Amino acid sequence: MRYPKFLKDQGTIGFVAPSFGCNIEPYKSAFLNAQRKLKEKGHALDLGPNCYEGSGIGISSTPKSCGQELTDYYCSDKNDVLISCGGGELMCEDLDYVDFERVKEADPKWYMGYSDNTNFTFLLTTLCDTASIYGPCAAAFGMEPWHPAIEDAYGLLKGEKLTLHGYDLWEKEGLKDEEHPLEPYHVTEPKILKFFPRGQSVKIEGRFIGGCLDILVNLLGTKYDNVQNFIEKYKEEGIIWFLESCDLNVMSIRRALWQMEHAGWFSHVKGFVIGRPLCYGENLMGLDQYDAVTGILEKYGVPVIMDADLGHLPPMMPVICGSYARIQASGNNWELKMELK
């Protein structure tokens, strides 16, 4: 596993928009404030040409433009880390224009984003054997004040926080809108972890990979699917999957996990960390978000942590995809130690 160098005090932060850009409110104002705050911390900035674009379908620009921007800025020596401008819908269409051979040959660089950015964070790890950060996108750094999860993401980029802990409260309904672009997370709901098998504590360790379930099943079976080879390489350590979902309802979550299982993705699994789904609280024909998961995963006999701080219901813990993880969870608290080995 290749690990990039961490961001230095005066390091340059690059921004790219392989998914949505920050062209409309509240994202534009939030992104501008994020730039101001990061400059105040001493960083130079390197903005890609698509950061304020909105002409694309489901992404900032054309797939070719987005793929080339991502390749060029990842391989550039003018920035030290990359943060994606935002999530989106069709970043998968960029992939045919990303030069993964150039990416493999370039010095490794931290790339941070989530949701649609799974198209790159996951492939960096499984195709290029390079660690990435599944964490907040650029506009989140514009909130006032920063939530501890944003502090953690910045600390992780700098290599100062490789051990992280969950957060006490989460946001059910956000207050950020066009008139209030800098609103912080509106955390009102107490975090309550669910464990399978039922219990009050969990300990697992292994190679940590995953992302947004919606995107992962879209990549499955394509020419970009190198998961079997990756798992085989790291089978002695075993795999811990971190998974969260966006547009999927509870039935879709169950179908997605079934598909991953039958593609062999869960070979050598040591455990699962499942984030709060965006369909939180949904029940369809007697199926809830927990049975959607355990109905497929229980047969593996490994720990499953559910409603963890990952995904589309913030705050989300920033995690290194590709790291060696040691996870402890007890009651409603969990700790993640990420080792770069």
N, C-alpha and C positions, 0 to 999 in steps of 0.2 A: 504494500500500500504506500502510495506516494503522499506525503504530507506537505502542503505549502508552508512557506514562511509566514509568520504572523505579521500583522500590521504594526509598523513602528510608529513612534510618537509623531513624527513628521511625514509619515507615509502618505501616498496618494491613493485615494479611493476612486475607483472607476464606476460608472453607472451605465447600464445597457438596458434595452427594452425589447427582449426577445418575445415577450408576451405583451400585455398592455403597456402603453407609455403613460406619463403623467400629464396628459393634455387637457383634462377637464377637472373641474372642482368636484370634491375637495382635494383631489390628489395633487393638483398643480401647486396650490398654496402650501400643502403639507410638504411636498418635495422641496420647494424653495426654502422653507423653514428648516428642513433637514440639512440642506446644503449650508445654510447659515450656521447651524449648530455644530456641524462637523468642521467647518472652517475655524470656528472659535476654539475647537479642540486642537487646532494646529495642522489640520490636514489640507493638502491640495486636492482638487477634484478634477476628474477627467470624464466629461460627459460624452456619451456616444450620440450619433446623429439622430437616433430614433427616440430619445428620451421624452421629447414633447410631441411626438408624432401620434396621430390618431386616424390615419387614412386606411389602415389595414382592416381585415375582417377577422375579428377575434384576437388580433395581435396589433402591435403598433403600426406596422408598415407591411410591405410584401414579405412573404416567407424568405425570398432570396436576400432582401436587404437585412432582415432580422438575423438570418443565419450567418451572413457575412460579418455583420456588426459583432455578433457574439464571438465568432472565431477570431476576428482581428483584435478585439479588445482583450480577449483571454490571452492571446499570444503576444500582446504588446508589452514593451518594457516601460511604458509611460504611466502605468498604474500598478499598484501592488496587490490590491484585492478588488473584486467586483461585487456590486450589489445590484440585483435586478430592480427595475423601476416598479414592477407590479406583477400580479398574477394575470390570468386571462382565460382564453378558451381554446386557442388553436396553435399553441406553440409547437405542437407535434409537426406541423407543416414546415417549420424551420429546419428540421433535422436533416433533410436532404441537402441543405446548403451549409451545414456545419461541417468543417473539415476536421474530423476526429483524428486523423493522422497527424495533422499539425498540432492539435491539442495535446495528443500523447507525447509529441516530441518537445513541446514547449515546457519551460519550467512550470511546475505546478503552482496554481494560484487559487486562493480561496474564492469561491463563488457562493453567494448567499441569496436565497430566495425560497419561496414555497409554493404550494398549489400547482399551477401550470408549470412552474419552474422545475418540478420533478422531472420534466423532460430532459433537463441538463444535470441537475444535482445527482439523480440516480444513474444516469449514463456515464457521468464523470467517474463514478465509483465502480460500476459494474463493467463498463467498456474500457475505461482508461486506467483503472486501478488507482484512482486519485480521489482523495477525500474532498468532500464538499460540506457546506453548512446548510441544513434545512432550517431556515429561520425567516425573520421578517423582511419585507421588501422596503424599498427606499422611503416611501411616504411615511411609514410608521416612525421613522426617526425624526419626523417633524412634530410629533405630538408634544404638548406642553402640560405638565412636565413628563419626562420619560417614565414609563412604568418600569419596575424592576426587570421585567422580561426584556425590555429594550436595552437597559443597562447590561444585562447578561449577554445579549447579542453583540454589543459593542465590545464587552470584555472578552468574549470568545474570539472575535476577530483579532484582538490584540494578544491572545494567548494567555490572558490573565485569569480566565475562568474556565477551567476544564472539569470542575466539579460543580454541578448545578442542583438546585432543589426546586420542587414544585411551588406553586403559588396558592395562596389560601382561597382567593375568590376568582370568579370568571365572569365574563361579559355575556349576558343573554341578549341584550338589546343595546347597540351602540348609539352614541349621541353625535358622532362625527357626521357632518353633512356639509352642503355647499356654504351655509352661513357660519358653520363652526368647524373649519377644516383642521384645527389644531387640537381638537378635543382629545383627551387621553382615553384609555379604555374605561368604560363605565362598568366596573366590576361590582356585582351585587349578589352573585350566586355562590354559596360555599362549595368548594370542591369536595366531592365525595368519590373516592376511588372504589372501583369494583374489582374483585379478584376472582379468578377461576384457576384451579379449583377454589371453592369458597374457603376463605381464611383471612387472616389479618396481617400476614407478612409474606414477602416474596424476596428471594435473592436469585439473580440470574447474571450470567456473564457470557459474552460471545461477540462476534463481529456484528456491528450494528448497521443495518441498511433499511431503506424504506422510503416513504413519501406519501403522496396523495393517491389513494386507492383508485380514484377515477382515471388518473393518468397511467398508473402502473398497468392496469388491465388493458389499456389502449396500446401500450408498448409490447405487451405479451404476445409472443409468436411472430413478431416482426423481425426484420434483419437487425434491429437494434437490441434484441433480446439476447443477452449473453449471461443470463442469470445462472443457468445450469453450470456453465464453466466457472463462474465466480464462486458459486457455492461449493463446487468440488475442490477448488483451490483452498478454501478456508474451512473445509469440513472438520478438521481436527479441532478447531476452535468452536465450531458451531455458529449458527446464525440467530441473532435476535432481530425480528422484524418490527419496525415502527410504522404504523399505518393510521391514516386519518382520511376522512371523506368529505366531499363538498356537495356535489349535486345528487349523489346517490341516495335513494330512499333505503329503508331497511331491507327490502327484498333485493334491491340492487347490490347492497353490501354483501349479502349472503351469496348471491350469484358470483360476484367478483372474487370472493374468497374461494368458492368452489372452483372457479376457473384457474386461479393461481395454484391451488392444490393439485389439480389434474394436469397442470403443466410441469409439475415437479418442483415448483418454487419453494416448497416448504420442507424439502429434504434437509436433514441435519439441523433442524430447527431446535433452538434452546428456549425460546420464549417469544412472547408478543407484547408490545406496548401499543395500545389502541387509543387514539385521541378522541376527544368529544366530537361526534359527528355533527355536521350542520343540521341534520334532521333530528337533533336531540329531542327526545321525548315522544317521537313518532311511534305509533303502533298500527300495523297493518295486518288485519286478519289474525290477530293474536301474536304477531311477531314484533318484538321490540328490538332496540339497538343492541341489547346484550345477547339475546338468543340468536340474533343474526350472526353474531361473531362465534359464540360458543357452539352453536349447532354444527359448525364446520371444524372449528379448531380443537374441540374437546378431545378428539381421538388421539391427538399428539401427546397428551399427558404432560404438557409443559405449562409453566405459569403464563397466565394472561392477565395483564393489567389493563383495565378499561377506564374510560373517562379521564385519561391522563392529559397533562397540559401540552397538547399538540394540536395544531390544525386551525380550523376556520372559526372557532369560538375562542377568542383570546382570553388570557395571555397564552402564548405558546413558548415553550422552552426551546431555545435554539440548540440543535443537536448536530454533531458531526457524523454525516453519513460516511461509513467506511472505517470509523474508529473501532477500537476494542472497548466495549462498554461493560461496566460493572454497575448493576442496578439493584438498589435495595428499596423496598416499599413496605411501609407499615402504617396501619390505620389509614389516614388520608394524606400522608406525606410520602414523597418518593425522592430518592437521590440518584443522580446519574453521574458516574465518574467515567470520563472518556480518556483512554490511553492511546497515544499515537505510536502504535507498534504494528 
